[in-house]
Amino acid sequence: MTTYSYSIVLNDSEAIALNEALNLLVELCDRELKENPRAPFYAWRDSAMRIHEKLYENTRQTSGHFCDPETGEYTIWIDDTRPPRDISGSDE
């Protein structure tokens, strides 16, 4: 059997919609499995749960704002992988 790997980039509204769609699929599968257990619903439920676990696994913030608690300086950044200053407190 051939196996593929997929990568996808979603914006905020697409991620929210996918999350809700996965929730609906799990609800449907649970209902169908309770009434008449059969193969496709086991597989679909399992896949939906695994996708849901991965959904926010590699989230990268591409814009936002940061207010330095010490100086009160407010910074806005766009298309950066992290804020202008490490807010975790660790030195990298």
Sequence and secondary structure as in RCSB ss.txt:
>XXXX:A:sequence
MTTYSYSIVLNDSEAIALNEALNLLVELCDRELKENPRAPFYAWRDSAMRIHEKLYENTRQTSGHFCDPETGEYT
IWIDDTRPPRDISGSDE
>XXXX:A:secstr
           HHHHHHHHHHHHHHHHHHHHHHHHS  HHHHHHHHHHHHHHHHTTTT    EEEEE TTT  EE
EEES SS SS TTS   
